[in-house]
Amino acid sequence: MIELSNLSKNFGDKTAVKQVNLKVTPGEIFAFLGPNGAGKTTTIKMMVGLLQPTTGTVSICGFDMRSDYIAAKHALAYVPDQPYLYDKLSGHEFLEFVGRMYGLPPAETELQIARYSEIFELKEYLDDLTENYSHGMKQRVVFASALLHSPKVLILDEPMVGLDPKSTRLVKNLLRDISKQGVSVFMSTHTLDVAEEVAHRIGIISVGEMIALGSLDELRSTRQQQARLEELFLSIVAEEEESKGSVKK
């Protein structure tokens, strides 16, 4: 479970995230949408402990990210928008390293590596140095490493970047499967078709503030139209920007 309470982040006199409140329940896939610069990545970095909030709290499975960060980080997995691997390690060595970091017994690590290398079709590449991997291959290895320790929370920042259609389908199916197992999934994405297809709820952030929150049907009901998510998103953001512009004038 993820809980954000009055979460804010300031950089000098600029407010990047303002008073965000959100709960993502076990088994829920939550899509976090917004224009570039809206505050999505800043919010995620606070959620995973890479940034400290100016005000407010982040709780992961009941553990406060500020005061009990080791337990909070152990309960989650994070897949950033740019996959980072150690170039001089093979894929297998990198996954072994991650397993050790999470304190997994070697035998369990090997079982998990075998499982996810099958799911992500990595077997024939695991002994190659990661410096030779394509972006999509690196992304698949990072996904596998994130799931090794069976996290209760999965946080994704633009997970579909660089993935081919087959890998994208694989990831969508995987998100559905792990949500059925009770994992909370928080996904920031510009790929609105994916959000429309897999998300149980959707949040839209603009200029650091959550301006819409609900299921796709609930968002449609607020606009009184059966539109695609792309049309709803553009309409909601445009209306908010127009409203903010009117206030400034």
C-alpha angles and dihedrals in degrees: 000000000000124000125182116187121192089326115188137164127192127190104197107305093342120096109213097174124020127198099320115183120186143148122199110192128213110282094019125127108209121191117207112202135180145130120277110288093020094124102262099127093040089055091049093048089055090048093055096040099254091117130032116229118244087219135355134037143268119212123190115191089336095311118119110232092217103044102025101028098146093059091041093052092046090056094053141057126206129204110189126206091252113048113225121200133165103259097211094052123083118236090257093050091049092052091047089052092052091049090054091048089058092045096245116162110252093245092053091046091055091048091051092046090052091048097050096038085059093047094046095037093239101135099105092046102045095095093050121096110260091232086075095054124108118237091259092050091050089051091053092050090049090051090051092049091050092056099044095096095044097244122206091216127042118194117192129187110197094330096179097057110123096004120129119229093266093051091045090055090048092053093047091052090047092052090052091048097049092044088057086055090057100262116147110227122200111186127182110197146157089202097098095178089061092048091049091049103047111017122103091195135014131209124194120203125192127178089350097307130105103239101172134022133173147073119310090258091050092051090049091051091055089056094038091229138103094230130153116260091254091059093045092049094050092045095049094046093045091050091050093048091049090049092050091046091052091051092051091051 
